[in-house]
Amino acid sequence: MKQRRLIFAPIAAVIAGVAGIGLLLGWRAVSTTESEVIERIAARYMDERGAEARRSDCRAQPARSDGLWLVVICGPERREYAYFVDRYGRLTHTSRPGGDPENRT
């Protein structure tokens, strides 16, 4: 009986660990709202651009690429910054005016 426990204990620990990670990632995906993402990206945009930037310069639209959730676009027309966000609310990469991309992955 004791040998059985020694065999199944590591397997049970791995299953519990995987289940915990799955619950954490699921909770993160469910609890992240579009408003939170837009506010966070707008704050980043204002930090990057300085005094001329406004929170109202930012808007979001659904992403068209697989693996992405939103594209937050900030700035005046023709000088727009695009921030690409995945489903977990993480910034994956940025497109800046003049074609200077910044990759986050």
Rosetta blueprint (number, residue, H / E / L):
1 M L
2 K H
3 Q H
4 R H
5 R H
6 L H
7 I H
8 F H
9 A H
10 P H
11 I H
12 A H
13 A H
14 V H
15 I H
16 A H
17 G H
18 V H
19 A H
20 G H
21 I H
22 G H
23 L H
24 L H
25 L H
26 G H
27 W H
28 R H
29 A H
30 V H
31 S H
32 T L
33 T L
34 E H
35 S H
36 E H
37 V H
38 I H
39 E H
40 R H
41 I H
42 A H
43 A H
44 R H
45 Y H
46 M H
47 D H
48 E H
49 R H
50 G H
51 A H
52 E H
53 A L
54 R L
55 R H
56 S H
57 D H
58 C E
59 R E
60 A E
61 Q E
62 P E
63 A L
64 R L
65 S L
66 D L
67 G L
68 L L
69 W L
70 L E
71 V E
72 V E
73 I E
74 C E
75 G L
76 P L
77 E L
78 R L
79 R L
80 E L
81 Y E
82 A E
83 Y E
84 F E
85 V E
86 D L
87 R L
88 Y L
89 G L
90 R L
91 L E
92 T E
93 H E
94 T E
95 S E
96 R L
97 P L
98 G L
99 G L
100 D L
101 P L
102 E E
103 N E
104 R L
105 T L
